[in-house]
Amino acid sequence: MHKILVIAGEPSGDSLGSKLIKEMKTQFQEIINLNKSHQKELVFQGIGGSKMKNEGLVCLYRVEDLSLMGITEVISSLPKIYSIISSITNYVNAWKPDLIITIDSPDFCFRLVKKIRRIDKYVPIIHYVAPSVWAWRPKRAKKMSVLYDKVLAILPFEKPYFEKYGLSCDFVGHPISKEIILQDNERNKLLNIMSIDKSKRIISILPGSRQSEIKALLPIYVELIQNLGSQFDDLEFVIPSPQSVFSYLQRNIAKYKLNVKIIPESEMSVEEFNLLKLSLFQLSLIAINTSGSVALELARAGTPMISVYKCGWFFERILKTFVKVKSANLINIILEKNIVPEFLFEKCTTLSIENSVKELLSNVSLREKQKDFFKKAIRLLSTKEQRPSEKAAKISLKFLNDEILKI
């Protein structure tokens, strides 16, 4: 029996973890089928969500126990977090896994692995989804080099940042590069579900998944939607709302009497919500997003976009002091070009965003230019020959002490 501890600290990690576990089991079984005398099996335990559990993970803790939204919530939950770290460490000492894989959530995972290394210096440990050391806190790469045996990166330019300190790193591809593109009939289901007029031009509004970041941008979004709505009668504003901020958004849409439709995550399964969100992106003429990983989802859907970001003065000073990249949109970072307009901090004003939206609405060639560059970015995120989970699984299995896996 090969015992594998998998740690995912947030919903995105649960999705990655489920695909990784499934692929590891598939590849292992294929090898076993060629070696009938081999009797071992893979056993997965750790921290995960419903997706990882469905693939056979025995959950010691749920991913929801670690999914924290704001700094206040994080601080108040510190005793609980350290209790989980202590509990998992003790479990590792007793269970003695053959391999440990941590997924994303670097702050939690690194604290856990640091404690595990005090009791076991030899168990191989892999981290899936490299932390953004290229953007800020670059010293994390050096600290990781004494904790981990391998990093699996999902962005193509990350490898040198870790190998600089002797930590082996492989680019396995970004999951978004293999996402499906929906057909017209699938996309049009959204129009019926949301009662959206086909003659309307849809603008996706993606204000973020944290109440704190939405709160900072709320006055701008309110004024922007009101201004654009008064100038154009053919626009339909739609927000795909994560469950964590649905009530807050709903209250404020009602408060300011905004003509905005919401797709609530809480009323459907994760898979259904993601499918509707992808439909929305593909049907949208443009999107306005709070800077984050959603930029890659929009690029994959071919949706021209504008990125905005604003926060409190204290956090803004921290970001400006420590963040090492000038751009916040991942497409701009990957291509090293200013393809997507960005309005950050003091440049994030209603007027500047409104002018950019109107330019993108009226200029077809500008929208097509963005789409062409999106295709280039998505190609760079792909390993072409393999799915990210397939490549990650293949690398991970080789760390198990089993001769048949070394072939």
DOFIKOL-124245 format. One record per residue (C-alpha): residue number from 1; x negated, y negated, z negated; residue in three letters. Coordinates in steps of 0.2 Angstrom, whole numbers. Example, Ala and Ser with C-alpha at 12.3 -4.5 7.8 and 13.67 -1.06 7.14 Angstrom:
% DOFIKOL-124245
+-----+-------+-------+-------+-----+
|   i |     X |     Y |     Z |  aa |
+-----+-------+-------+-------+-----+
|   1 |   -62 |    22 |   -39 | Ala |
|   2 |   -68 |     5 |   -36 | Ser |
+-----+-------+-------+-------+-----+
END
This chain:
% DOFIKOL-124245
+-----+-------+-------+-------+-----+
|   i |     X |     Y |     Z |  aa |
+-----+-------+-------+-------+-----+
|   1 |     0 |     0 |     0 | Met |
|   2 |    -7 |   -17 |     5 | His |
|   3 |     0 |   -30 |    -7 | Lys |
|   4 |     1 |   -48 |     0 | Ile |
|   5 |     6 |   -63 |   -10 | Leu |
|   6 |    14 |   -77 |     0 | Val |
|   7 |    17 |   -94 |    -7 | Ile |
|   8 |    29 |  -107 |     2 | Ala |
|   9 |    33 |  -123 |    -7 | Gly |
|  10 |    46 |  -131 |     4 | Glu |
|  11 |    59 |  -126 |    17 | Pro |
|  12 |    48 |  -129 |    32 | Ser |
|  13 |    36 |  -116 |    24 | Gly |
|  14 |    50 |  -104 |    21 | Asp |
|  15 |    53 |  -104 |    40 | Ser |
|  16 |    35 |  -102 |    44 | Leu |
|  17 |    33 |   -89 |    31 | Gly |
|  18 |    47 |   -79 |    37 | Ser |
|  19 |    40 |   -78 |    55 | Lys |
|  20 |    23 |   -74 |    49 | Leu |
|  21 |    29 |   -60 |    38 | Ile |
|  22 |    40 |   -53 |    52 | Lys |
|  23 |    25 |   -53 |    64 | Glu |
|  24 |    13 |   -45 |    52 | Met |
|  25 |    25 |   -31 |    49 | Lys |
|  26 |    28 |   -29 |    67 | Thr |
|  27 |     9 |   -29 |    72 | Gln |
|  28 |     5 |   -17 |    57 | Phe |
|  29 |    19 |    -5 |    62 | Gln |
|  30 |    12 |    -5 |    80 | Glu |
|  31 |    -5 |     0 |    73 | Ile |
|  32 |     2 |    13 |    62 | Ile |
|  33 |    12 |    21 |    77 | Asn |
|  34 |    -5 |    24 |    85 | Leu |
|  35 |   -12 |    31 |    69 | Asn |
|  36 |     1 |    43 |    63 | Lys |
|  37 |   -10 |    49 |    48 | Ser |
|  38 |   -10 |    32 |    41 | His |
|  39 |     2 |    31 |    26 | Gln |
|  40 |     0 |    13 |    20 | Lys |
|  41 |    13 |    -1 |    21 | Glu |
|  42 |    14 |   -20 |    18 | Leu |
|  43 |    22 |   -27 |     3 | Val |
|  44 |    26 |   -45 |     1 | Phe |
|  45 |    29 |   -55 |   -15 | Gln |
|  46 |    28 |   -73 |   -19 | Gly |
|  47 |    38 |   -89 |   -18 | Ile |
|  48 |    49 |   -92 |    -3 | Gly |
|  49 |    67 |   -96 |     2 | Gly |
|  50 |    81 |   -86 |    10 | Ser |
|  51 |    72 |   -83 |    27 | Lys |
|  52 |    57 |   -76 |    19 | Met |
|  53 |    68 |   -65 |     7 | Lys |
|  54 |    77 |   -59 |    23 | Asn |
|  55 |    61 |   -53 |    30 | Glu |
|  56 |    57 |   -43 |    14 | Gly |
|  57 |    48 |   -55 |     2 | Leu |
|  58 |    51 |   -51 |   -16 | Val |
|  59 |    54 |   -69 |   -23 | Cys |
|  60 |    46 |   -72 |   -40 | Leu |
|  61 |    52 |   -90 |   -38 | Tyr |
|  62 |    63 |   -99 |   -25 | Arg |
|  63 |    56 |  -112 |   -14 | Val |
|  64 |    70 |  -124 |   -21 | Glu |
|  65 |    61 |  -123 |   -37 | Asp |
|  66 |    47 |  -133 |   -29 | Leu |
|  67 |    56 |  -144 |   -17 | Ser |
|  68 |    54 |  -162 |   -24 | Leu |
|  69 |    60 |  -178 |   -16 | Met |
|  70 |    53 |  -193 |   -25 | Gly |
|  71 |    39 |  -198 |   -36 | Ile |
|  72 |    51 |  -199 |   -51 | Thr |
|  73 |    57 |  -182 |   -48 | Glu |
|  74 |    39 |  -175 |   -46 | Val |
|  75 |    33 |  -183 |   -63 | Ile |
|  76 |    49 |  -176 |   -72 | Ser |
|  77 |    46 |  -159 |   -65 | Ser |
|  78 |    27 |  -157 |   -69 | Leu |
|  79 |    29 |  -146 |   -84 | Pro |
|  80 |    40 |  -134 |   -74 | Lys |
|  81 |    27 |  -134 |   -59 | Ile |
|  82 |    13 |  -131 |   -71 | Tyr |
|  83 |    23 |  -117 |   -79 | Ser |
|  84 |    26 |  -109 |   -62 | Ile |
|  85 |     7 |  -110 |   -58 | Ile |
|  86 |     3 |  -102 |   -74 | Ser |
|  87 |    16 |   -88 |   -72 | Ser |
|  88 |    10 |   -84 |   -54 | Ile |
|  89 |    -8 |   -84 |   -59 | Thr |
|  90 |    -4 |   -71 |   -73 | Asn |
|  91 |     6 |   -61 |   -61 | Tyr |
|  92 |    -9 |   -61 |   -49 | Val |
|  93 |   -20 |   -55 |   -63 | Asn |
|  94 |    -8 |   -40 |   -66 | Ala |
|  95 |    -3 |   -36 |   -48 | Trp |
|  96 |   -20 |   -39 |   -40 | Lys |
|  97 |   -14 |   -43 |   -22 | Pro |
|  98 |   -25 |   -38 |    -7 | Asp |
|  99 |   -22 |   -55 |     1 | Leu |
| 100 |   -15 |   -72 |    -3 | Ile |
| 101 |    -7 |   -83 |    10 | Ile |
| 102 |    -2 |  -101 |     5 | Thr |
| 103 |     9 |  -111 |    17 | Ile |
| 104 |     9 |  -130 |    18 | Asp |
| 105 |    13 |  -139 |     1 | Ser |
| 106 |    -6 |  -143 |    -2 | Pro |
| 107 |    -4 |  -151 |   -18 | Asp |
| 108 |     5 |  -137 |   -26 | Phe |
| 109 |    -5 |  -123 |   -17 | Cys |
| 110 |   -22 |  -130 |   -21 | Phe |
| 111 |   -19 |  -131 |   -39 | Arg |
| 112 |   -12 |  -113 |   -39 | Leu |
| 113 |   -27 |  -107 |   -29 | Val |
| 114 |   -39 |  -116 |   -40 | Lys |
| 115 |   -32 |  -107 |   -55 | Lys |
| 116 |   -32 |   -90 |   -46 | Ile |
| 117 |   -50 |   -92 |   -42 | Arg |
| 118 |   -55 |   -93 |   -60 | Arg |
| 119 |   -48 |   -75 |   -63 | Ile |
| 120 |   -52 |   -68 |   -45 | Asp |
| 121 |   -67 |   -74 |   -35 | Lys |
| 122 |   -65 |   -61 |   -21 | Tyr |
| 123 |   -47 |   -59 |   -16 | Val |
| 124 |   -46 |   -66 |     2 | Pro |
| 125 |   -35 |   -82 |     3 | Ile |
| 126 |   -29 |   -90 |    18 | Ile |
| 127 |   -20 |  -107 |    20 | His |
| 128 |    -7 |  -109 |    34 | Tyr |
| 129 |    -4 |  -127 |    40 | Val |
| 130 |   -20 |  -137 |    37 | Ala |
| 131 |   -18 |  -153 |    26 | Pro |
| 132 |   -19 |  -169 |    35 | Ser |
| 133 |   -37 |  -173 |    30 | Val |
| 134 |   -40 |  -182 |    46 | Trp |
| 135 |   -27 |  -195 |    40 | Ala |
| 136 |   -30 |  -197 |    21 | Trp |
| 137 |   -39 |  -189 |     7 | Arg |
| 138 |   -53 |  -181 |    18 | Pro |
| 139 |   -62 |  -174 |     3 | Lys |
| 140 |   -49 |  -160 |     1 | Arg |
| 141 |   -58 |  -151 |    16 | Ala |
| 142 |   -73 |  -149 |     5 | Lys |
| 143 |   -63 |  -144 |   -10 | Lys |
| 144 |   -54 |  -131 |     0 | Met |
| 145 |   -71 |  -124 |     6 | Ser |
| 146 |   -74 |  -116 |   -11 | Val |
| 147 |   -56 |  -110 |   -13 | Leu |
| 148 |   -51 |  -103 |     4 | Tyr |
| 149 |   -58 |   -90 |    16 | Asp |
| 150 |   -48 |   -96 |    31 | Lys |
| 151 |   -37 |  -111 |    37 | Val |
| 152 |   -24 |  -109 |    50 | Leu |
| 153 |   -21 |  -126 |    59 | Ala |
| 154 |    -6 |  -130 |    69 | Ile |
| 155 |   -13 |  -146 |    77 | Leu |
| 156 |   -27 |  -144 |    90 | Pro |
| 157 |   -39 |  -157 |    83 | Phe |
| 158 |   -40 |  -151 |    65 | Glu |
| 159 |   -53 |  -137 |    66 | Lys |
| 160 |   -69 |  -148 |    65 | Pro |
| 161 |   -64 |  -156 |    49 | Tyr |
| 162 |   -65 |  -140 |    39 | Phe |
| 163 |   -79 |  -131 |    49 | Glu |
| 164 |   -90 |  -146 |    44 | Lys |
| 165 |   -90 |  -139 |    26 | Tyr |
| 166 |   -92 |  -121 |    32 | Gly |
| 167 |   -74 |  -116 |    30 | Leu |
| 168 |   -68 |  -105 |    45 | Ser |
| 169 |   -53 |  -113 |    53 | Cys |
| 170 |   -43 |  -107 |    68 | Asp |
| 171 |   -30 |  -117 |    79 | Phe |
| 172 |   -15 |  -105 |    80 | Val |
| 173 |    -3 |  -117 |    89 | Gly |
| 174 |    12 |  -128 |    83 | His |
| 175 |    29 |  -119 |    81 | Pro |
| 176 |    37 |  -133 |    90 | Ile |
| 177 |    28 |  -128 |   106 | Ser |
| 178 |    38 |  -112 |   108 | Lys |
| 179 |    55 |  -120 |   103 | Glu |
| 180 |    69 |  -116 |   116 | Ile |
| 181 |    77 |  -129 |   127 | Ile |
| 182 |    96 |  -128 |   127 | Leu |
| 183 |   106 |  -127 |   143 | Gln |
| 184 |   119 |  -140 |   147 | Asp |
| 185 |   134 |  -129 |   141 | Asn |
| 186 |   125 |  -126 |   124 | Glu |
| 187 |   121 |  -145 |   122 | Arg |
| 188 |   139 |  -150 |   127 | Asn |
| 189 |   146 |  -140 |   112 | Lys |
| 190 |   140 |  -155 |   101 | Leu |
| 191 |   150 |  -167 |   111 | Leu |
| 192 |   166 |  -157 |   107 | Asn |
| 193 |   161 |  -154 |    88 | Ile |
| 194 |   157 |  -172 |    85 | Met |
| 195 |   171 |  -179 |    96 | Ser |
| 196 |   158 |  -189 |   106 | Ile |
| 197 |   164 |  -198 |   122 | Asp |
| 198 |   154 |  -191 |   137 | Lys |
| 199 |   153 |  -209 |   144 | Ser |
| 200 |   144 |  -215 |   129 | Lys |
| 201 |   125 |  -218 |   127 | Arg |
| 202 |   119 |  -208 |   112 | Ile |
| 203 |   106 |  -215 |   100 | Ile |
| 204 |   100 |  -203 |    87 | Ser |
| 205 |    96 |  -212 |    70 | Ile |
| 206 |    83 |  -202 |    59 | Leu |
| 207 |    81 |  -212 |    43 | Pro |
| 208 |    71 |  -198 |    34 | Gly |
| 209 |    75 |  -184 |    21 | Ser |
| 210 |    70 |  -194 |     5 | Arg |
| 211 |    82 |  -206 |    -2 | Gln |
| 212 |    68 |  -218 |    -7 | Ser |
| 213 |    62 |  -220 |    11 | Glu |
| 214 |    80 |  -222 |    17 | Ile |
| 215 |    83 |  -235 |     4 | Lys |
| 216 |    68 |  -245 |    10 | Ala |
| 217 |    74 |  -245 |    28 | Leu |
| 218 |    93 |  -247 |    24 | Leu |
| 219 |    94 |  -266 |    27 | Pro |
| 220 |    85 |  -264 |    43 | Ile |
| 221 |    95 |  -250 |    50 | Tyr |
| 222 |   112 |  -258 |    44 | Val |
| 223 |   108 |  -274 |    53 | Glu |
| 224 |   101 |  -265 |    69 | Leu |
| 225 |   116 |  -254 |    71 | Ile |
| 226 |   128 |  -269 |    68 | Gln |
| 227 |   118 |  -280 |    81 | Asn |
| 228 |   117 |  -267 |    94 | Leu |
| 229 |   135 |  -262 |    92 | Gly |
| 230 |   141 |  -280 |    94 | Ser |
| 231 |   131 |  -281 |   110 | Gln |
| 232 |   134 |  -264 |   118 | Phe |
| 233 |   151 |  -256 |   118 | Asp |
| 234 |   145 |  -240 |   126 | Asp |
| 235 |   133 |  -234 |   112 | Leu |
| 236 |   136 |  -220 |   100 | Glu |
| 237 |   125 |  -219 |    84 | Phe |
| 238 |   123 |  -202 |    77 | Val |
| 239 |   113 |  -196 |    61 | Ile |
| 240 |   109 |  -178 |    58 | Pro |
| 241 |   109 |  -179 |    39 | Ser |
| 242 |    99 |  -167 |    28 | Pro |
| 243 |   109 |  -161 |    13 | Gln |
| 244 |    97 |  -171 |     1 | Ser |
| 245 |   103 |  -188 |     7 | Val |
| 246 |   120 |  -184 |    14 | Phe |
| 247 |   130 |  -192 |     0 | Ser |
| 248 |   119 |  -208 |     0 | Tyr |
| 249 |   121 |  -210 |    18 | Leu |
| 250 |   139 |  -207 |    18 | Gln |
| 251 |   142 |  -220 |     4 | Arg |
| 252 |   132 |  -233 |    13 | Asn |
| 253 |   140 |  -230 |    30 | Ile |
| 254 |   157 |  -233 |    22 | Ala |
| 255 |   151 |  -248 |    12 | Lys |
| 256 |   144 |  -257 |    27 | Tyr |
| 257 |   158 |  -251 |    39 | Lys |
| 258 |   146 |  -244 |    51 | Leu |
| 259 |   152 |  -236 |    67 | Asn |
| 260 |   140 |  -220 |    65 | Val |
| 261 |   144 |  -202 |    66 | Lys |
| 262 |   135 |  -190 |    54 | Ile |
| 263 |   131 |  -171 |    57 | Ile |
| 264 |   130 |  -164 |    39 | Pro |
| 265 |   118 |  -150 |    36 | Glu |
| 266 |   128 |  -145 |    20 | Ser |
| 267 |   143 |  -139 |    31 | Glu |
| 268 |   134 |  -126 |    41 | Met |
| 269 |   119 |  -114 |    40 | Ser |
| 270 |   101 |  -120 |    43 | Val |
| 271 |   101 |  -111 |    60 | Glu |
| 272 |   117 |  -120 |    65 | Glu |
| 273 |   111 |  -137 |    59 | Phe |
| 274 |    95 |  -135 |    69 | Asn |
| 275 |   104 |  -130 |    84 | Leu |
| 276 |   116 |  -145 |    83 | Leu |
| 277 |   101 |  -156 |    80 | Lys |
| 278 |    92 |  -150 |    95 | Leu |
| 279 |   108 |  -152 |   105 | Ser |
| 280 |   109 |  -170 |    99 | Leu |
| 281 |    91 |  -174 |   103 | Phe |
| 282 |    93 |  -168 |   121 | Gln |
| 283 |   109 |  -177 |   123 | Leu |
| 284 |   102 |  -194 |   116 | Ser |
| 285 |    96 |  -207 |   127 | Leu |
| 286 |    84 |  -213 |   114 | Ile |
| 287 |    80 |  -210 |    96 | Ala |
| 288 |    74 |  -221 |    81 | Ile |
| 289 |    65 |  -211 |    68 | Asn |
| 290 |    56 |  -214 |    52 | Thr |
| 291 |    39 |  -208 |    55 | Ser |
| 292 |    36 |  -190 |    52 | Gly |
| 293 |    36 |  -172 |    59 | Ser |
| 294 |    53 |  -175 |    68 | Val |
| 295 |    43 |  -185 |    81 | Ala |
| 296 |    37 |  -168 |    88 | Leu |
| 297 |    55 |  -161 |    88 | Glu |
| 298 |    60 |  -176 |    98 | Leu |
| 299 |    46 |  -174 |   110 | Ala |
| 300 |    50 |  -156 |   113 | Arg |
| 301 |    68 |  -161 |   117 | Ala |
| 302 |    61 |  -175 |   129 | Gly |
| 303 |    69 |  -189 |   119 | Thr |
| 304 |    61 |  -206 |   121 | Pro |
| 305 |    59 |  -213 |   104 | Met |
| 306 |    54 |  -228 |    93 | Ile |
| 307 |    46 |  -225 |    76 | Ser |
| 308 |    48 |  -236 |    60 | Val |
| 309 |    42 |  -235 |    43 | Tyr |
| 310 |    44 |  -246 |    27 | Lys |
| 311 |    41 |  -243 |     9 | Cys |
| 312 |    39 |  -252 |    -8 | Gly |
| 313 |    24 |  -264 |   -10 | Trp |
| 314 |    15 |  -253 |   -22 | Phe |
| 315 |    15 |  -237 |   -10 | Phe |
| 316 |    12 |  -248 |     5 | Glu |
| 317 |    -5 |  -254 |    -3 | Arg |
| 318 |   -10 |  -236 |    -7 | Ile |
| 319 |    -6 |  -231 |    11 | Leu |
| 320 |   -16 |  -245 |    19 | Lys |
| 321 |   -30 |  -242 |     7 | Thr |
| 322 |   -32 |  -223 |     9 | Phe |
| 323 |   -24 |  -218 |    26 | Val |
| 324 |   -38 |  -217 |    39 | Lys |
| 325 |   -27 |  -217 |    55 | Val |
| 326 |   -19 |  -232 |    63 | Lys |
| 327 |    -4 |  -223 |    70 | Ser |
| 328 |    10 |  -214 |    61 | Ala |
| 329 |    18 |  -205 |    76 | Asn |
| 330 |    10 |  -188 |    79 | Leu |
| 331 |    12 |  -190 |    98 | Ile |
| 332 |     2 |  -205 |    98 | Asn |
| 333 |   -11 |  -197 |    86 | Ile |
| 334 |   -12 |  -181 |    97 | Ile |
| 335 |   -14 |  -190 |   113 | Leu |
| 336 |   -24 |  -205 |   106 | Glu |
| 337 |   -13 |  -217 |   115 | Lys |
| 338 |     0 |  -229 |   110 | Asn |
| 339 |    15 |  -221 |   119 | Ile |
| 340 |    28 |  -222 |   106 | Val |
| 341 |    32 |  -240 |   100 | Pro |
| 342 |    29 |  -241 |    81 | Glu |
| 343 |    35 |  -254 |    69 | Phe |
| 344 |    26 |  -251 |    52 | Leu |
| 345 |    26 |  -261 |    36 | Phe |
| 346 |    27 |  -280 |    39 | Glu |
| 347 |    30 |  -276 |    58 | Lys |
| 348 |    46 |  -266 |    53 | Cys |
| 349 |    59 |  -280 |    56 | Thr |
| 350 |    76 |  -279 |    63 | Thr |
| 351 |    72 |  -291 |    78 | Leu |
| 352 |    56 |  -282 |    83 | Ser |
| 353 |    65 |  -265 |    83 | Ile |
| 354 |    80 |  -272 |    92 | Glu |
| 355 |    70 |  -279 |   106 | Asn |
| 356 |    61 |  -263 |   108 | Ser |
| 357 |    77 |  -253 |   108 | Val |
| 358 |    85 |  -264 |   121 | Lys |
| 359 |    69 |  -263 |   132 | Glu |
| 360 |    70 |  -244 |   131 | Leu |
| 361 |    88 |  -243 |   135 | Leu |
| 362 |    86 |  -254 |   150 | Ser |
| 363 |    70 |  -247 |   157 | Asn |
| 364 |    71 |  -230 |   165 | Val |
| 365 |    53 |  -229 |   170 | Ser |
| 366 |    48 |  -233 |   152 | Leu |
| 367 |    58 |  -218 |   146 | Arg |
| 368 |    52 |  -207 |   159 | Glu |
| 369 |    34 |  -212 |   155 | Lys |
| 370 |    37 |  -206 |   137 | Gln |
| 371 |    44 |  -190 |   143 | Lys |
| 372 |    29 |  -186 |   154 | Asp |
| 373 |    17 |  -189 |   140 | Phe |
| 374 |    28 |  -179 |   128 | Phe |
| 375 |    25 |  -164 |   140 | Lys |
| 376 |     6 |  -166 |   139 | Lys |
| 377 |     7 |  -167 |   120 | Ala |
| 378 |    17 |  -151 |   119 | Ile |
| 379 |     5 |  -142 |   130 | Arg |
| 380 |    -9 |  -147 |   118 | Leu |
| 381 |     1 |  -140 |   104 | Leu |
| 382 |     2 |  -123 |   112 | Ser |
| 383 |   -11 |  -108 |   112 | Thr |
| 384 |    -2 |  -103 |   128 | Lys |
| 385 |    -6 |   -84 |   127 | Glu |
| 386 |     2 |   -81 |   109 | Gln |
| 387 |    16 |   -88 |    98 | Arg |
| 388 |     9 |   -97 |    83 | Pro |
| 389 |    16 |   -83 |    71 | Ser |
| 390 |     9 |   -70 |    82 | Glu |
| 391 |    -9 |   -77 |    81 | Lys |
| 392 |    -8 |   -81 |    63 | Ala |
| 393 |    -2 |   -63 |    59 | Ala |
| 394 |   -16 |   -56 |    69 | Lys |
| 395 |   -29 |   -66 |    60 | Ile |
| 396 |   -21 |   -63 |    43 | Ser |
| 397 |   -21 |   -44 |    45 | Leu |
| 398 |   -39 |   -43 |    48 | Lys |
| 399 |   -42 |   -49 |    30 | Phe |
| 400 |   -35 |   -33 |    23 | Leu |
| 401 |   -47 |   -20 |    18 | Asn |
| 402 |   -41 |    -7 |    30 | Asp |
| 403 |   -52 |     0 |    44 | Glu |
| 404 |   -38 |     3 |    57 | Ile |
| 405 |   -35 |   -16 |    56 | Leu |
| 406 |   -53 |   -21 |    61 | Lys |
| 407 |   -51 |   -14 |    78 | Ile |
+-----+-------+-------+-------+-----+
END
